[in-house]
Amino acid sequence: MTDFSHLIRSQNLIDGAWVDADNGQTLDVTNPADGSVIATVPNAGSAETRRAIDAAGAAFADYAAGPLGERVARMRKLHDAIMDNLEPMAAMLTAEQGKPLAEARAEVGSSAAYVLWFAEEARRTDGAIIPAPLPGRKLLTTRHPVGVVAAITPWNFPSSMLARKLGPALAAGCTTIVKPATATPLSGLVWGHLAEECDFPKGAVNVLTGSARHIGGEITSNPKVAKITFTGSTEIGKQLLAQAAGTVKRMSMELGGNAPFIVFDDADLESAVAGAIIAKFRNAGQTCICTNRLYVQSGIYDAFTEAFSKAVANLRVAPGQEDGAEQGPMIDAHALSKIGALVDDARAKGGEVVTGGAPHDRGGLFYQPTVIANANKDMRLTTEEIFGPVAPIFRFDDEDEAIAAANNTEYGLASYAYTSDLGRAFRLQDRLQYGLIGINEVLIVSPEIPFGGLKESGLGKEGSWQGIDDYLDTKFTCIGGL
Ligand code: NAP
């Protein structure tokens, strides 16, 4: 296992200084694979947050007005620094989050890719000259960084979720306050260290760990924060939207999902099974775009269920650091017991556990990869985000029925379908009420695409040219009397 101790930061970064919490309190960071303590981080609150916001506010004018070429060069340097540290950053991510090392490497690589993408987008934040309806006037639009940005991120992608926020914010000329999830703060704090190494000015990146309620309370109520960008549950996203209403901030929300995965009779069975394994079991089912519900057409139901269950039963459950690990532990005891409760509920309502269905022999936070056939809409896992390695399979007869069932949720993040009918592929694209649609493909995320949910899955897009747009205000100027 690659040594990552040199990347551990056990203090917060505020105004260019690494500091403890005012009250001296710390929180343990544990490895979910074995419960060992990896490090401690400060348990900061409102006062520290206010100082970080003041620092970001003080740094903003100079950072935003600095030469664009310099900003782009720093972003490129940041990309290179992440790539140079890919192995220790991936090892650290696996240690605090639990995902297999191969997935952690991919996540850190994707963080670097987002930074590079936004370094390039920084050069394209141009405005427009609008043809004037009257003579003697020039009508112009120009785009400007929104100001101080606060980013709050979840534990399941502690590196790349931050990259999708810090990347566009810093590229646009904004200064930032970052609050990583308490379960995985090290992959957030390391960005403070990298930003210093890459010569970002003091105050441009501030990183705080500690009380979500107090840090979030200050961020949402402080008028100096122009924008909040949040990735996490819909429940907390709604709270933040309500809390921030008093100061009318710009809000970007990447929230929960309940992704359907539809397999039609005409699908290629082998690729549907391979796709379903990735879409369901990546990060032990703990991603916002993980399949929550598999809908399989009657003609292929038995063949798919058999082949899929066989592949699921063969998944290698092991600590993320172990060679060949395909599924790591759950993030914490609460997540483990929630999975158990959802499976019990499904069993009681007629679900057939084809494989798995219990905690794994490895003990601790490991759960068996699980398939439940004969799923029905009364089960809790139809409406709740499972966020674990449990795959319920529903049966359907025709396309209309599948689409109606897929859309029957307040969520609208990711959806998947396997079919060899081109006409159907386009009908699905029209009718699935989701921000992301993968047809015969599950690896659908990259910096080039506008990632974001519809309905209660979110507001705004991360990635693509739209990703930087969310960090810019458009000003209109009319110059008359010409
Ligand atoms: P969460 O409980 O909503 O927490 C997300 C972040 O919000 C954490 O940093 C958390 O801090 C913080 N937080 C919690 N309560 C807060 C409050 N009152 N004020 C301010 N901040 C607060 O979500 P999670 O369990 O970490 O992540 C899983 C969820 O994220 C799932 O619903 C998943 O679908 C969603 N997600 C969405 C996307 C997307 O792109 N749409 C991507 C990944 C994950 P603490 O850790 O200190 O509690």
Boltz pocket constraint, residues with backbone or C-beta under 6 A from the ligand:
constraints:
  - pocket:
      binder: B
      contacts: [[A, 152], [A, 153], [A, 154], [A, 155], [A, 156], [A, 157], [A, 161], [A, 179], [A, 180], [A, 181], [A, 182], [A, 183], [A, 210], [A, 211], [A, 212], [A, 213], [A, 215], [A, 216], [A, 217], [A, 231], [A, 232], [A, 233], [A, 234], [A, 236], [A, 237], [A, 239], [A, 240], [A, 253], [A, 254], [A, 255], [A, 256], [A, 257], [A, 287], [A, 288], [A, 289], [A, 385], [A, 413], [A, 453], [A, 457], [A, 458]]
      max_distance: 6.0
